[in-house]
Amino acid sequence: MHTTLAAQLAALELGHLNIAALDRAPCTDPVDADAAEHTLVAVWSDLFALFPDTALEDDAEQLGWAFVNLFHRAALKRSGQIDRATDEIRCLI
């Protein structure tokens, strides 16, 4: 039996969930370097373990670069936020 995506989402009854921002200051502590390294190594190896003998095997390199670019985009976004904050501070001085 085929159902629409809307029907499947409605069946999940997720109405009690929301994505409102938390009322707390954002954490600025850096991630533990060892924990980040171990996690990324595990994710990277698991990611490429998925592809052999699948339809995505030929696209593995492209998918790997897409994963790397997630971090590049996050860094660019944060850099832009810092640049805007710096500009706002300069305007106040």
HELIX and SHEET records of a PDB file:
HELIX    1   1 LEU A    5  ALA A   11  1                                   7    
HELIX    2   2 ALA A   33  ALA A   49  1                                  17    
HELIX    3   3 GLU A   57  ASP A   59  5                                   3    
HELIX    4   4 ALA A   60  LEU A   92  1                                  33    
END                                                                             
